[in-house]
Amino acid sequence: MAVHYVGDTEEIPAGTHKVVEVAGRSIGVYNIKGEFYAIHNYCPHQGAPMCKGDVCGTTLESGVYEFIYGRDKEIVRCPWHGWEFDIKTGKSLFSDKTRTRSYKTRVDEGKVGIVIGSEI
């Protein structure tokens, strides 16, 4: 496992993200409420740059005619076809078999690092 530091925590304020190149991979680093997450900047559907997609939430399980919105700023929507993925895990919202790669992150002395070799 290797840690690749990609910037200071101040460079990625809560609710934003930054796309970086690490070990030949394009990776999006997201700050969700002060916690950092990293996903591959590649949609498994047709290869769209995933991190150019909208960051949003989704509807949660609810009763008939009831719509509950939640998980705000935890979902990224592919800019080409709208496929949605959980930024924290890389899992798709529509299939247990579809996901984008996610990476562990760590913060050391104000620096955000991506841990390569420890895909989640």
C-alpha positions in Angstrom: 0.0 0.0 0.0 1.2 3.5 -0.9 -0.2 6.8 0.3 -0.3 9.5 -2.4 -0.9 13.0 -0.9 -3.0 15.1 -3.3 -3.4 18.4 -1.4 -4.2 20.2 1.7 -7.6 19.8 3.4 -8.3 23.5 2.8 -8.1 22.9 -1.0 -11.2 20.7 -0.8 -13.8 22.4 1.5 -16.9 20.5 2.6 -19.3 19.9 -0.2 -16.6 20.1 -2.9 -14.3 17.8 -4.8 -11.0 17.7 -6.7 -9.9 15.5 -9.5 -6.3 14.3 -9.3 -4.0 11.9 -11.2 -2.5 9.2 -9.0 -0.5 6.2 -10.2 -1.9 6.7 -13.7 -5.5 6.9 -12.5 -7.9 9.8 -12.5 -9.5 9.9 -9.1 -12.1 12.3 -7.6 -11.5 13.2 -3.9 -14.7 14.4 -2.2 -15.2 16.2 1.1 -18.5 15.1 2.6 -19.2 16.9 5.9 -15.5 17.0 6.7 -14.8 13.4 5.8 -12.8 12.6 2.6 -13.7 9.9 0.1 -12.1 8.9 -3.2 -13.6 7.3 -6.3 -12.3 6.4 -9.8 -13.2 9.1 -12.3 -14.7 6.6 -14.7 -18.2 5.4 -15.1 -18.4 1.6 -15.6 -21.3 2.1 -18.1 -19.5 3.8 -21.0 -16.4 5.5 -19.5 -17.8 8.9 -18.8 -15.7 11.2 -16.5 -17.8 10.4 -13.4 -16.6 13.4 -11.4 -18.0 15.9 -13.8 -21.4 14.7 -12.8 -23.8 16.4 -10.3 -23.3 15.7 -6.6 -26.8 15.2 -5.1 -28.9 13.1 -2.7 -31.6 10.6 -3.4 -35.0 9.6 -2.2 -35.1 7.2 0.7 -37.4 4.3 1.4 -40.8 5.7 2.3 -44.5 5.0 2.2 -46.8 5.2 -0.8 -47.1 8.8 -2.0 -44.4 9.8 0.4 -41.1 11.1 -0.8 -38.2 11.5 1.7 -35.0 13.1 0.4 -31.8 12.2 2.1 -28.1 11.4 1.7 -27.5 15.0 0.5 -24.1 15.5 -1.2 -23.3 11.7 -1.0 -24.4 10.6 -4.5 -22.6 11.4 -7.8 -24.7 11.2 -11.0 -22.8 10.2 -14.2 -22.9 13.2 -16.6 -23.7 11.1 -19.7 -26.5 8.8 -18.7 -27.5 9.6 -15.1 -26.3 6.4 -13.4 -25.9 7.2 -9.7 -23.2 6.0 -7.3 -22.6 6.3 -3.6 -19.4 8.4 -3.2 -18.6 6.8 0.1 -18.5 3.2 -1.3 -18.6 3.4 -5.1 -21.7 1.2 -5.2 -24.4 2.0 -7.7 -27.9 2.8 -6.4 -29.5 0.5 -9.0 -27.6 -2.7 -8.9 -25.6 -4.8 -6.5 -23.3 -5.9 -9.4 -22.3 -2.4 -10.6 -19.9 -0.1 -8.9 -17.1 2.3 -9.5 -13.8 1.7 -7.7 -13.4 3.5 -4.4 -10.2 4.2 -2.5 -9.4 4.7 1.2 -8.2 8.1 2.2 -6.3 9.5 5.1 -5.5 12.9 6.5 -2.1 13.5 8.0 -1.0 16.9 9.3 -3.6 18.6 7.1 -2.7 16.7 3.9 -5.2 14.5 2.1 -3.9 11.2 0.9 -5.2 8.4 -1.2 -4.2 4.9 -0.3 -3.5 2.9 -3.5 -3.5 -0.9 -3.1 -6.4 -0.8 -0.6 -9.4 -0.5 -2.8 -12.6 -0.7 -0.8 
